[in-house]
Every structure is written in C-alpha cells, then in structure tokens.
C-alpha cells in the first residue's frame, strides 16, 4: 500500500499546503493509496468510480469531498472515460487557531469539521455536488490558490490560508443548506460533532476544556454533559481516545521513538504518554509495538 507524504510534493518548506491538477483515464490502473495529510478533491470534469476504504461510488463534474489522513482511496476509470480533478493537499491544522477565534468560525466550517467524520454511508450520501454559482465560486477560489502557489509572491501564505478558509465557509453553507431538506441532527449533537471534528484535526496540539469552551461558546460543564449524553464519555476522555488511536498506528507503521510519538499525538511529556497509553490500551507502547508487528 502506497503511503504519500506532503514532503514528496513541491510545496514550499515550512508551508504545509499544495494544490495540483490531475487527469486519470482508462489507461491508468486503479491503485489505492493512503496519505498523511488532508486532501480536498474537486472534480473539474469527467466521470469515474471513486474507491474509498471498502466501498465505491460514482463521481462526476462538480463533486467535492475530503479524504482524511490514513484513509485509503483511489480511482477506477471505465472504457472511454476520463476524469480531471483538482487536489488541495494540506496538514490537518492548516487553518490557524487565531482565525477560528477572531472570526468566530466554530459553527461555519461543518464541511471541514463534521462531514468528513460521518460514517461511510452518511458521509458520501451527503457529499457535495456543486452547480451554478457555488461551482463557479469554488473554481474561482481554486484557480486563485493555484496561481498563488505558482507565483509565491510576498504574503502568499496568508492569502492561501484565508482563501482556503473562505472556501470551507462557502462549502459549509452549501452543505448545511442542502442537508436542511433531509434533516440535520439536533443542535446539541451538531455541537458535539463539531468539537469531535476539531479534536480530530488538532489532536497533536494542546487541547483544554477552557479552549474548547471559548471556541464553541459553551460552558465547560455543559460541554462535558453533552459529550456524556451523545458519546458516553467526557471531552478529555474523547481526546485521549483519538490520541491513543493515532499513537497505535504510529507504533505499528513507523519506527519513530516513543518520545517522538508522544509529541506527535499531543503529549509534552513522554512518561505521561506512556502511563496514559498503558492505562487505556492495557500494555506499554513498546510492548504494543512488539506484539502488533
């Protein structure tokens, strides 16, 4: 299985974003791959079958969807068919924290924090198929992003982050408007989904209850109450669950040292990480690596 890293693309050093166009036709053998980054895919033209994890579905012009790190996907193109896609590749925490805070974006990025973490059937039943003005705006933003990355004029990094944020707001509006017709979850469940999506994108950073309370405009007690109601766990318990799952994957798939893995999943202290891992998983990280391999 091919695992792609953002480092293999021609993105500028220390700026974790890249955008490219790709064309696939019937001569291309379908190959599944996994990336370590987030990928937003926009189908500019054509048709194909998208292979995702253990399912497949048809995609065509105007479709847009997100592939998370660690998810397996690829394309299968039928006889006489071709497909052209635009790929935005970026790290999960690409949208800066200060934008979330200063611009009050916690309820405006559902296509980034909610939709990509629905279960498989719901997720692709709710994938976006853009038409008309929304499709034109999306294409325009993608063209500007491509131009900025090609020219790399002074300040392009800030412009790219702002334009990507604008794109996610636009797509989230369309996502929520479309799903109003088929029923959205309750406000409390939607809040929990948003917080979960945030944790999934930022688990490697410092996450505290006061921070989440500030970002999502809800008291700490009420936030924990809603998590226990909908997920049967506390917020911190959920954060630890996500970090442990990522740590297990890193232990099995990489040769990183334990202290490096601790840092990669958001722990400043390797000893604290090892204690938590042992309590949650049932054995120390080193033993889990040995047994799993």
VOBA-1610 file (N, C-alpha, C; in pm, whole numbers, padded with zeros to 5 digits, always signed):
BEGIN
Unk+00085-00119+00000Unk+00000+00000+00000Unk+00088+00124+00000Unk+00069+00214-00097Unk+00146+00337-00106Unk+00098+00438-00003Unk+00190+00493+00076Unk+00160+00596+00174Unk+00227+00725+00129Unk+00148+00828+00101Unk+00201+00953+00048Unk+00220+01054+00160Unk+00334+01125+00154Unk+00363+01233+00247Unk+00362+01365+00172Unk+00327+01472+00240Unk+00326+01603+00177Unk+00467+01644+00133Unk+00569+01587+00197Unk+00706+01622+00163Unk+00745+01583+00020Unk+00674+01487-00040Unk+00710+01444-00174Unk+00659+01538-00282Unk+00575+01634-00242Unk+00528+01733-00338Unk+00618+01856-00333Unk+00598+01945-00427Unk+00687+02060-00440Unk+00641+02179-00358Unk+00579+02151-00244Unk+00531+02262-00162Unk+00649+02331-00095Unk+00636+02462-00067Unk+00746+02535-00003Unk+00774+02482+00136Unk+00899+02483+00173Unk+00938+02434+00306Unk+00866+02514+00415Unk+00819+02445+00515Unk+00751+02504+00632Unk+00616+02565+00599Unk+00564+02539+00479Unk+00427+02583+00448Unk+00351+02462+00398Unk+00273+02400+00485Unk+00214+02268+00455Unk+00089+02273+00368Unk+00106+02318+00245Unk-00008+02324+00152Unk+00044+02306+00010Unk-00035+02235-00071Unk-00005+02224-00214Unk-00134+02205-00290Unk-00138+02251-00415Unk-00255+02233-00500Unk-00207+02191-00638Unk-00277+02095-00698Unk-00237+02045-00828Unk-00358+01993-00904Unk-00341+01981-01035Unk-00443+01920-01121Unk-00394+01783-01164Unk-00485+01687-01167Unk-00451+01552-01213Unk-00558+01502-01309Unk-00515+01428-01409Unk-00608+01367-01503Unk-00589+01216-01500Unk-00699+01142-01494Unk-00696+00996-01494Unk-00782+00947-01609Unk-00736+00844-01679Unk-00817+00785-01786Unk-00811+00634-01778Unk-00871+00568-01877Unk-00883+00422-01872Unk-00749+00350-01875Unk-00644+00418-01918Unk-00512+00354-01922Unk-00448+00344-01783Unk-00498+00424-01690Unk-00441+00423-01554Unk-00499+00306-01475Unk-00412+00223-01423Unk-00457+00114-01338Unk-00504+00170-01204Unk-00617+00125-01153Unk-00662+00174-01021Unk-00563+00132-00913Unk-00516+00228-00835Unk-00426+00195-00724Unk-00471+00272-00601Unk-00489+00200-00492Unk-00529+00260-00367Unk-00406+00313-00295Unk-00422+00425-00230Unk-00311+00483-00157Unk-00364+00552-00031Unk-00274+00583+00058Unk-00305+00650+00185Unk-00215+00772+00194Unk-00269+00884+00244Unk-00180+00997+00270Unk-00176+01032+00417Unk-00069+01106+00452Unk-00053+01154+00589Unk-00112+01294+00605Unk-00177+01345+00502Unk-00230+01480+00504Unk-00379+01478+00468Unk-00445+01592+00477Unk-00584+01606+00434Unk-00585+01638+00285Unk-00680+01581+00213Unk-00693+01611+00070Unk-00836+01652+00039Unk-00852+01773-00015Unk-00980+01817-00067Unk-00977+01797-00218Unk-01075+01725-00270Unk-01078+01689-00412Unk-01200+01752-00478Unk-01176+01822-00588Unk-01284+01881-00667Unk-01278+01822-00807Unk-01389+01765-00853Unk-01393+01705-00987Unk-01424+01816-01087Unk-01324+01852-01168Unk-01340+01961-01264Unk-01416+01915-01388Unk-01396+01791-01429Unk-01467+01738-01547Unk-01457+01586-01548Unk-01547+01523-01627Unk-01543+01379-01645Unk-01616+01300-01539Unk-01601+01167-01549Unk-01665+01074-01456Unk-01569+00959-01424Unk-01590+00897-01308Unk-01511+00780-01268Unk-01578+00716-01148Unk-01522+00605-01104Unk-01564+00541-00979Unk-01459+00571-00874Unk-01505+00624-00761Unk-01413+00651-00651Unk-01410+00531-00558Unk-01292+00476-00537Unk-01272+00365-00445Unk-01230+00423-00311Unk-01309+00396-00208Unk-01280+00453-00077Unk-01296+00345+00030Unk-01185+00319+00101Unk-01187+00214+00202Unk-01244+00086+00141Unk-01360+00041+00186Unk-01419-00083+00134Unk-01545-00058+00051Unk-01568+00067+00010Unk-01686+00097-00071Unk-01644+00165-00200Unk-01738+00183-00292Unk-01712+00256-00415Unk-01839+00328-00455Unk-01824+00439-00526Unk-01940+00516-00570Unk-01897+00603-00688Unk-01995+00644-00767Unk-01968+00722-00887Unk-01946+00870-00851Unk-01850+00931-00919Unk-01826+01074-00902Unk-01823+01139-01039Unk-01857+01267-01043Unk-01860+01339-01169Unk-01838+01487-01148Unk-01843+01562-01256Unk-01815+01705-01254Unk-01897+01776-01146Unk-01828+01858-01067Unk-01893+01933-00961Unk-01888+01868-00825Unk-01849+01741-00817Unk-01839+01674-00687Unk-01716+01727-00611Unk-01733+01742-00482Unk-01621+01783-00397Unk-01630+01704-00267Unk-01517+01653-00220Unk-01516+01574-00097Unk-01377+01580-00034Unk-01369+01533+00090Unk-01245+01539+00168Unk-01201+01398+00205Unk-01073+01371+00190Unk-01013+01246+00236Unk-00924+01278+00356Unk-00947+01209+00466Unk-00871+01231+00589Unk-00738+01156+00587Unk-00642+01198+00669Unk-00518+01121+00682Unk-00547+00976+00723Unk-00479+00884+00659Unk-00494+00742+00693Unk-00605+00671+00620Unk-00686+00742+00540Unk-00795+00679+00466Unk-00745+00632+00329Unk-00789+00515+00291Unk-00745+00451+00167Unk-00841+00487+00055Unk-00785+00536-00059Unk-00874+00568-00171Unk-00798+00565-00303Unk-00874+00571-00412Unk-00818+00572-00547Unk-00931+00586-00648Unk-00898+00577-00776Unk-00996+00595-00883Unk-00994+00477-00978Unk-01111+00444-01031Unk-01123+00345-01138Unk-01200+00411-01252Unk-01135+00419-01369Unk-01193+00489-01482Unk-01234+00388-01588Unk-01360+00393-01631Unk-01413+00298-01728Unk-01366+00327-01870Unk-01394+00233-01960Unk-01357+00246-02100Unk-01418+00371-02160Unk-01334+00449-02227Unk-01381+00570-02291Unk-01404+00687-02197Unk-01373+00667-02069Unk-01393+00773-01971Unk-01261+00838-01932Unk-01270+00956-01876Unk-01156+01022-01814Unk-01209+01115-01707Unk-01123+01157-01618Unk-01164+01247-01512Unk-01049+01341-01481Unk-01081+01469-01460Unk-00981+01567-01420Unk-01019+01620-01283Unk-00926+01615-01189Unk-00953+01659-01053Unk-00853+01764-01012Unk-00896+01850-00920Unk-00807+01947-00855Unk-00790+01902-00712Unk-00665+01886-00669Unk-00634+01836-00535Unk-00572+01946-00451Unk-00632+01975-00335Unk-00571+02061-00235Unk-00517+01971-00124Unk-00388+01977-00099Unk-00323+01891-00001Unk-00271+01980+00112Unk-00305+01946+00237Unk-00263+02031+00348Unk-00267+01953+00479Unk-00198+02006+00578Unk-00195+01944+00710Unk-00328+01970+00782Unk-00367+01880+00873Unk-00497+01894+00941Unk-00518+02028+01012Unk-00412+02084+01070Unk-00425+02210+01142Unk-00394+02332+01058Unk-00418+02322+00927Unk-00377+02428+00835Unk-00448+02561+00861Unk-00577+02556+00900Unk-00649+02679+00931Unk-00604+02726+01070Unk-00543+02843+01079Unk-00481+02886+01205Unk-00582+02905+01318Unk-00535+02880+01440Unk-00619+02897+01557Unk-00672+03038+01570Unk-00589+03138+01537Unk-00633+03276+01555Unk-00752+03309+01465Unk-00761+03244+01348Unk-00877+03267+01263Unk-01004+03210+01325Unk-00993+03091+01384Unk-01109+03031+01449Unk-01160+03120+01562Unk-01065+03180+01636Unk-01104+03263+01749Unk-01155+03400+01704Unk-01072+03469+01626Unk-01103+03607+01591Unk-01224+03619+01499Unk-01242+03521+01411Unk-01351+03529+01314Unk-01473+03447+01356Unk-01469+03388+01477Unk-01584+03312+01529Unk-01631+03207+01430Unk-01541+03116+01392Unk-01568+03022+01284Unk-01613+02884+01331Unk-01633+02865+01460Unk-01659+02729+01510Unk-01786+02667+01452Unk-01883+02749+01412Unk-02006+02694+01355Unk-02016+02721+01205Unk-01903+02756+01141Unk-01906+02790+00999Unk-01821+02697+00914Unk-01765+02592+00973Unk-01675+02505+00900Unk-01719+02359+00907Unk-01850+02335+00898Unk-01900+02198+00913Unk-01851+02105+00803Unk-01822+02156+00685Unk-01770+02070+00579Unk-01628+02024+00609Unk-01562+02093+00702Unk-01425+02057+00741Unk-01423+01979+00872Unk-01515+02011+00964Unk-01513+01951+01097Unk-01622+01847+01122Unk-01725+01842+01041Unk-01835+01748+01064Unk-01844+01645+00954Unk-01865+01688+00830Unk-01891+01595+00720Unk-01784+01487+00702Unk-01654+01520+00710Unk-01553+01416+00687Unk-01547+01307+00793Unk-01622+01324+00904Unk-01616+01225+01011Unk-01749+01153+01032Unk-01841+01171+00938Unk-01962+01089+00941Unk-01927+00947+00902Unk-02014+00851+00933Unk-01986+00714+00890Unk-01996+00706+00737Unk-01942+00600+00681Unk-01924+00590+00536Unk-02048+00617+00454Unk-02159+00552+00486Unk-02281+00569+00408Unk-02333+00712+00416Unk-02343+00766+00537Unk-02393+00902+00554Unk-02298+01002+00491Unk-02172+00975+00503Unk-02071+01070+00454Unk-02083+01094+00304Unk-02096+00987+00227Unk-02097+01004+00083Unk-02238+01020+00027Unk-02339+00993+00107Unk-02473+01033+00070Unk-02483+01185+00077Unk-02406+01244+00169Unk-02409+01389+00189Unk-02293+01459+00118Unk-02223+01391+00030Unk-02114+01460-00041Unk-02173+01571-00127Unk-02094+01673-00156Unk-02146+01788-00228Unk-02132+01771-00379Unk-02236+01804-00448Unk-02233+01811-00594Unk-02268+01955-00630Unk-02167+02032-00666Unk-02184+02176-00686Unk-02239+02207-00825Unk-02321+02310-00829Unk-02380+02355-00953Unk-02387+02508-00952Unk-02395+02569-01069Unk-02422+02711-01082Unk-02323+02801-01012Unk-02375+02896-00934Unk-02291+02999-00871Unk-02191+02939-00774Unk-02233+02838-00696Unk-02142+02777-00599Unk-02025+02709-00670Unk-02053+02640-00780Unk-01946+02576-00857Unk-01852+02681-00914Unk-01906+02789-00967Unk-01823+02895-01025Unk-01733+02959-00919Unk-01790+02986-00800Unk-01710+03045-00692Unk-01599+02950-00648Unk-01634+02822-00637Unk-01535+02723-00594Unk-01421+02715-00695Unk-01454+02707-00823Unk-01350+02703-00927Unk-01263+02829-00923Unk-01326+02944-00901Unk-01251+03068-00896Unk-01151+03071-00781Unk-01194+03024-00663Unk-01103+03019-00548Unk-00988+02922-00574Unk-01019+02807-00631Unk-00915+02708-00659Unk-00814+02762-00761Unk-00862+02834-00862Unk-00771+02894-00960Unk-00680+02997-00893Unk-00735+03077-00802Unk-00653+03175-00731Unk-00550+03106-00642Unk-00590+02999-00576Unk-00496+02924-00492Unk-00382+02868-00575Unk-00415+02814-00691Unk-00313+02758-00779Unk-00217+02866-00825Unk-00269+02982-00859Unk-00184+03092-00904Unk-00093+03141-00792Unk-00148+03154-00671Unk-00066+03198-00558Unk+00049+03102-00531Unk+00021+02972-00538Unk+00125+02873-00511Unk+00228+02869-00623Unk+00189+02900-00744Unk+00284+02902-00855Unk+00375+03025-00847Unk+00317+03139-00814Unk+00394+03263-00817Unk+00467+03290-00685Unk+00406+03252-00573Unk+00466+03269-00440Unk+00517+03410-00416Unk+00430+03506-00441Unk+00465+03645-00414Unk+00461+03671-00263Unk+00519+03781-00216Unk+00519+03811-00072Unk+00377+03808-00014Unk+00361+03738+00097Unk+00233+03728+00164Unk+00142+03619+00111Unk+00193+03535+00020Unk+00105+03432-00039Unk+00056+03332+00065Unk+00139+03304+00168Unk+00095+03206+00268Unk-00033+03251+00339Unk-00037+03379+00379Unk-00156+03431+00447Unk-00276+03430+00353Unk-00254+03468+00226Unk-00364+03469+00130Unk-00419+03329+00107Unk-00331+03230+00100Unk-00375+03092+00078Unk-00458+03044+00197Unk-00413+03072+00319Unk-00489+03030+00437Unk-00625+03099+00442Unk-00629+03226+00408Unk-00755+03299+00409Unk-00850+03249+00300Unk-00798+03222+00181Unk-00882+03175+00071Unk-00933+03033+00099Unk-00849+02950+00160Unk-00896+02816+00197Unk-01004+02824+00303Unk-00989+02917+00399Unk-01092+02936+00499Unk-01222+02982+00434Unk-01211+03076+00339Unk-01329+03122+00265Unk-01394+03006+00189Unk-01313+02922+00129Unk-01366+02807+00055Unk-01444+02714+00147Unk-01391+02687+00265Unk-01460+02598+00358Unk-01589+02660+00412Unk-01589+02792+00430Unk-01713+02858+00472Unk-01818+02843+00363Unk-01779+02868+00239Unk-01870+02856+00125Unk-01926+02715+00114Unk-01839+02614+00122Unk-01882+02475+00109Unk-01968+02434+00228Unk-01938+02486+00346Unk-02016+02453+00466Unk-02156+02511+00457Unk-02168+02631+00404Unk-02300+02690+00384Unk-02384+02601+00293Unk-02325+02562+00181Unk-02397+02481+00084Unk-02432+02345+00143Unk-02339+02289+00220Unk-02361+02160+00286Unk-02479+02168+00382Unk-02483+02273+00465Unk-02591+02287+00563Unk-02724+02319+00496Unk-02722+02403+00392Unk-02846+02434+00320Unk-02903+02309+00255Unk-02817+02229+00195Unk-02861+02107+00127Unk-02919+02007+00226Unk-02854+01994+00342Unk-02896+01892+00438Unk-03016+01934+00521Unk-03054+02061+00515Unk-03175+02105+00585Unk-03298+02031+00533Unk-03294+01998+00404Unk-03409+01931+00342Unk-03423+01785+00384Unk-03316+01725+00433Unk-03322+01583+00468Unk-03301+01559+00618Unk-03299+01669+00692Unk-03293+01655+00837Unk-03151+01662+00891Unk-03127+01758+00979Unk-02998+01774+01044Unk-03009+01721+01187Unk-02898+01686+01249Unk-02903+01643+01390Unk-02945+01759+01479Unk-02979+01726+01602Unk-03016+01830+01697Unk-02898+01924+01719Unk-02927+02043+01772Unk-02821+02142+01792Unk-02713+02091+01886Unk-02753+02015+01988Unk-02653+01963+02083Unk-02567+01856+02019Unk-02628+01770+01937Unk-02549+01667+01869Unk-02456+01729+01766Unk-02502+01832+01696Unk-02418+01901+01598Unk-02299+01967+01667Unk-02323+02026+01784Unk-02214+02085+01859Unk-02109+01979+01894Unk-02154+01863+01942Unk-02061+01756+01977Unk-01982+01711+01854Unk-02050+01700+01739Unk-01981+01661+01616Unk-01875+01763+01577Unk-01907+01892+01595Unk-01810+01996+01561Unk-01687+01987+01650Unk-01709+01968+01779Unk-01597+01957+01872Unk-01514+01832+01839Unk-01580+01721+01808Unk-01508+01599+01770Unk-01423+01622+01646Unk-01480+01691+01546Unk-01404+01721+01426Unk-01285+01808+01455Unk-01302+01904+01544Unk-01190+01989+01583Unk-01080+01906+01648Unk-01119+01817+01738Unk-01021+01731+01806Unk-00949+01643+01704Unk-01022+01589+01608Unk-00960+01505+01505Unk-00856+01582+01425Unk-00878+01711+01404Unk-00786+01792+01326Unk-00670+01847+01408Unk-00688+01856+01542Unk-00588+01925+01624Unk-00539+01840+01741Unk-00552+01708+01733Unk-00516+01624+01848Unk-00368+01634+01885Unk-00284+01679+01790Unk-00140+01690+01817Unk-00104+01820+01886Unk-00203+01906+01910Unk-00179+02033+01977Unk-00238+02029+02118Unk-00210+02132+02194Unk-00264+02139+02330Unk-00413+02166+02324Unk-00494+02077+02381Unk-00639+02091+02382Unk-00685+02091+02528Unk-00752+02197+02569Unk-00803+02208+02705Unk-00953+02238+02701Unk-01019+02210+02811Unk-01162+02240+02819Unk-01190+02390+02807Unk-01110+02477+02873Unk-01134+02621+02854Unk-01118+02665+02709Unk-01022+02606+02636Unk-01004+02640+02495Unk-01127+02602+02414Unk-01176+02480+02431Unk-01293+02435+02357Unk-01416+02515+02397Unk-01426+02549+02525Unk-01538+02630+02573Unk-01539+02765+02503Unk-01420+02824+02487Unk-01410+02955+02421Unk-01441+02945+02273Unk-01389+02842+02207Unk-01407+02828+02062Unk-01551+02799+02025Unk-01622+02722+02109Unk-01756+02677+02072Unk-01866+02740+02156Unk-01831+02843+02234Unk-01931+02925+02304Unk-02025+02841+02390Unk-01965+02760+02476Unk-02044+02676+02565Unk-01965+02657+02694Unk-02035+02652+02807Unk-01968+02632+02934Unk-01904+02495+02944Unk-01800+02484+03024Unk-01727+02358+03038Unk-01819+02247+03088Unk-01899+02274+03190Unk-01989+02170+03244Unk-02090+02125+03140Unk-02148+02223+03067Unk-02246+02189+02966Unk-02183+02108+02853Unk-02060+02143+02815Unk-01990+02070+02709Unk-01967+01925+02750Unk-01920+01905+02871Unk-01900+01767+02920Unk-02032+01692+02929Unk-02138+01762+02969Unk-02270+01700+02980Unk-02318+01651+02843Unk-02299+01732+02741Unk-02343+01693+02606Unk-02258+01578+02552Unk-02130+01577+02582Unk-02045+01466+02537Unk-02088+01336+02603Unk-02113+01340+02732Unk-02158+01219+02800Unk-02294+01173+02748Unk-02379+01268+02713Unk-02511+01234+02662Unk-02503+01165+02526Unk-02421+01219+02436Unk-02419+01169+02299Unk-02312+01063+02274Unk-02202+01067+02350Unk-02092+00974+02325Unk-02060+00883+02442Unk-02116+00912+02558Unk-02090+00828+02674Unk-01951+00844+02731Unk-01888+00958+02707Unk-01755+00985+02759Unk-01738+01134+02781Unk-01638+01172+02859Unk-01608+01313+02878Unk-01530+01366+02757Unk-01515+01497+02751Unk-01438+01557+02641Unk-01294+01509+02646Unk-01232+01514+02763Unk-01093+01472+02775Unk-01080+01323+02746Unk-01179+01245+02784Unk-01176+01103+02752Unk-01177+01082+02602Unk-01254+01164+02529Unk-01257+01152+02383Unk-01123+01195+02323Unk-01065+01303+02375Unk-00934+01347+02326Unk-00831+01236+02343Unk-00831+01174+02459Unk-00736+01065+02483Unk-00760+00948+02390Unk-00886+00916+02362Unk-00919+00806+02271Unk-00859+00831+02132Unk-00878+00953+02080Unk-00825+00987+01948Unk-00674+00979+01948Unk-00611+01032+02052Unk-00465+01030+02059Unk-00410+00888+02068Unk-00478+00803+02143Unk-00432+00665+02155Unk-00445+00590+02022Unk-00552+00615+01948Unk-00568+00551+01817Unk-00458+00594+01722Unk-00426+00723+01722Unk-00317+00771+01636Unk-00183+00714+01681Unk-00163+00707+01811Unk-00037+00653+01863Unk-00020+00507+01824Unk-00127+00429+01832Unk-00118+00287+01794Unk-00078+00272+01648Unk-00134+00357+01564Unk-00099+00349+01422Unk+00047+00385+01399Unk+00094+00489+01468Unk+00233+00529+01453Unk+00329+00421+01505Unk+00290+00355+01613Unk+00374+00249+01668Unk+00388+00133+01570Unk+00281+00103+01499Unk+00283-00011+01408Unk+00345+00025+01273Unk+00316+00145+01223Unk+00352+00180+01086Unk+00484+00255+01072Unk+00540+00303+01184Unk+00665+00379+01175Unk+00767+00325+01274Unk+00888+00376+01263Unk+00995+00340+01356Unk+01029+00457+01448Unk+00938+00551+01460Unk+00960+00665+01548Unk+00979+00618+01692Unk+01065+00689+01766Unk+01086+00656+01906Unk+00962+00695+01988Unk+00950+00634+02104Unk+00831+00655+02188Unk+00814+00802+02224Unk+00923+00870+02258Unk+00911+01011+02296Unk+00869+01097+02177Unk+00911+01058+02056Unk+00868+01133+01937Unk+00720+01111+01908Unk+00674+00987+01926Unk+00532+00957+01906Unk+00448+01033+02008Unk+00496+01039+02131Unk+00425+01115+02234Unk+00404+01259+02189Unk+00508+01320+02135Unk+00498+01458+02088Unk+00403+01469+01969Unk+00408+01372+01878Unk+00325+01375+01757Unk+00177+01365+01788Unk+00140+01305+01901Unk-00002+01294+01936Unk-00042+01389+02049Unk+00042+01489+02076Unk-00001+01596+02164Unk+00044+01591+02308Unk+00140+01505+02341Unk+00189+01497+02479Unk+00327+01560+02488Unk+00342+01653+02583Unk+00472+01718+02604Unk+00567+01628+02683Unk+00509+01537+02761Unk+00588+01451+02850Unk+00571+01306+02808Unk+00681+01240+02769Unk+00674+01101+02723Unk+00628+01007+02834Unk+00666+01036+02959Unk+00626+00950+03071Unk+00474+00955+03090Unk+00417+01075+03079Unk+00272+01088+03091Unk+00202+01014+02977Unk+00257+01023+02856Unk+00202+00950+02743Unk+00204+00799+02768Unk+00317+00748+02818Unk+00329+00604+02841Unk+00232+00557+02947Unk+00213+00637+03052Unk+00118+00599+03158Unk-00024+00595+03102Unk-00060+00697+03025Unk-00195+00702+02967Unk-00216+00587+02870Unk-00116+00562+02785Unk-00127+00454+02687Unk-00146+00319+02757Unk-00067+00294+02861Unk-00076+00167+02933Unk-00214+00151+02997Unk-00266+00262+03055Unk-00398+00256+03118Unk-00508+00234+03015Unk-00501+00301+02901Unk-00608+00294+02802Unk-00601+00170+02715Unk-00480+00126+02681Unk-00463+00015+02586Unk-00440-00118+02656Unk-00380-00113+02776Unk-00360-00236+02850Unk-00218-00287+02851Unk-00127-00218+02782Unk+00015-00254+02784Unk+00097-00132+02745Unk+00226-00129+02778Unk+00310-00013+02743Unk+00326+00001+02591Unk+00360+00120+02543Unk+00375+00143+02399Unk+00474+00048+02332Unk+00589+00025+02396Unk+00690-00063+02335Unk+00640-00205+02318Unk+00568-00254+02418Unk+00514-00390+02409Unk+00406-00399+02304Unk+00323-00293+02293Unk+00218-00293+02190Unk+00281-00299+02052Unk+00389-00222+02030Unk+00458-00224+01901Unk+00510-00364+01870Unk+00573-00425+01970Unk+00631-00558+01951Unk+00524-00662+01919Unk+00414-00659+01992Unk+00307-00757+01971Unk+00235-00735+01838Unk+00215-00609+01801Unk+00139-00578+01679Unk+00217-00609+01553Unk+00346-00602+01562Unk+00428-00630+01445Unk+00455-00779+01428
//
